[in-house]
Amino acid sequence: MTDEYPWDIKAVPNFASAPAVDVEDGQRLDARTFQDRYVLQNGPCLIKGAIAQWPAFRRWADPDYVTSKIGNVDVQASCRPRMEGFGLRTPAEDEQASRMTADARLPARTVREWLPRLRTPDADVLFIELRPADAGVRTMGDDLASAGERFPFLPHPPRPRLFYSGWALMFYKNSYSDWHFHPGAEAIMCQVLGTKDVLLLPPTQESWDQIVPIHRTQWKVYDVDVTQAPAYRDIRPYHVVVEPGDGLFLPVNWWHAVQARPREFGITVPVTWDSPFRDLRQPATRHFLRTL
Ligand SMILES: O=C(O)CCC(=O)C(=O)O
């Protein structure tokens, strides 16, 4: 891990004693167990080898293959941590945060041009996100299933109806996604290439009180001024290492922060679907229902 960046997750309080989440074997986990033990209990798990059968897992390490599929797609890359926490601030502040996020984007280039830069093991921060609706990207989805099934334990995740696109492609180097949760959606963060460290916090009132005031006053939840946010000292996140081939189940409303291993090119595919789970005791659920 790195200490070159101000968002190094090793600096998060209590990182050294962070507990682990449940671990399942992606080829053995069955649909019923996944649903009953994790989705309906709103609990995370690391699924080893969840995407081991995807053609993407075999093919996308080859830049020539990726270039042959989406080399001509134009996309902007972000060169700073992803600004998160939208909807937690005032509308005017969110608009300013959106502008700052847009300003942190580099001019558009083709994927063919980005790939050599992404694969160069230097300290630049690069993050590219492509969605199936982006021109020329949808065919990459053919590589995200095996025998017509997305996962053995979740063959056909229902298409999300609200804000999410079902799947996306993230190409990155030295990236960091700040603390956020997915309102109304379940997600499996799949590592096609590269390893990521993920911190997780449950969707309790305590987590809300520890994180949300920092989003509101400091706008980012790294390099935190703890004199202004003393509750942050008490956060006790889970720590998960997600390796190539793994999927991390991120249940609705669970806070997470995601850091790439330094100087490593990676590809992440988040798979999302509408959550069947609503718990009004969770502040994130109440927040989500208010913003609908
Ligand atoms: O990998 C990242 O940086 C962001 C991934 C993420 O937060 C997600 O899949 O929900």
PDBQT file of the ligand as one rigid body, heavy atoms in Angstrom, charges set to zero:
ROOT
HETATM    1  O1  LIG A 301     -13.401   0.971  -7.261  1.00  0.00    +0.000 OA
HETATM    2  C1  LIG A 301     -13.722   2.127  -6.971  1.00  0.00    +0.000 C 
HETATM    3  O2  LIG A 301     -12.902   3.040  -6.868  1.00  0.00    +0.000 OA
HETATM    4  C2  LIG A 301     -15.129   2.425  -6.725  1.00  0.00    +0.000 C 
HETATM    5  C3  LIG A 301     -15.936   1.180  -6.671  1.00  0.00    +0.000 C 
HETATM    6  C4  LIG A 301     -17.145   1.370  -5.869  1.00  0.00    +0.000 C 
HETATM    7  O3  LIG A 301     -17.241   2.180  -4.982  1.00  0.00    +0.000 OA
HETATM    8  C5  LIG A 301     -18.267   0.515  -6.127  1.00  0.00    +0.000 C 
HETATM    9  O4  LIG A 301     -18.176  -0.403  -6.930  1.00  0.00    +0.000 OA
HETATM   10  O5  LIG A 301     -19.279   0.792  -5.523  1.00  0.00    +0.000 OA
ENDROOT
TORSDOF 0
